[in-house]
Amino acid sequence: MEPDGNAWTVARFLEGSPPAQAIYEAAERMAASLGPMDIRVSKSQIAFRRRRSFAYLWRPGMYVTSNIPLVLSLPLPREDGSPRFKEVAHPSPAVWMHHLELPDSSVLDGEVQEWLREAYASAA
């Protein structure tokens, strides 16, 4: 919660960005199709969780000048060399964080579904 007591919600996080709202809704449907999950919202991101988080959505415009409404970050147990990823980081020995820019919901295709499925399985 914020010091003023206002909890972060999905609506508050996405406020002012109808494109981000549409992309979020498509991403949430895709993630929810995998099985039970929780959604946690903070000032910096929305996390889809099992025992651990398996996907993060964040707004790059909060940090840098960007026309991209949302970025999907997927912690995978391996590095995927797909050129679709804007960046891949290796924050810990067992995790490679893959960052995929989402200019619109059409990016959320079958390939992304497979990456999400892998991340979901790894978060059990």
Sequence and secondary structure as in RCSB ss.txt:
>XXXX:A:sequence
MEPDGNAWTVARFLEGSPPAQAIYEAAERMAASLGPMDIRVSKSQIAFRRRRSFAYLWRPGMYVTSNIPLVLSLP
LPREDGSPRFKEVAHPSPAVWMHHLELPDSSVLDGEVQEWLREAYASAA
>XXXX:A:secstr
  TTS    HHHHHTT HHHHHHHHHHHHHHHTTS  EEEE SS EEEESSSEEEEEE GGGTS  S SEEEEEE
ESS    TT SEEEEEETTEEEEEEEESSGGG  HHHHHHHHHHHHHT 
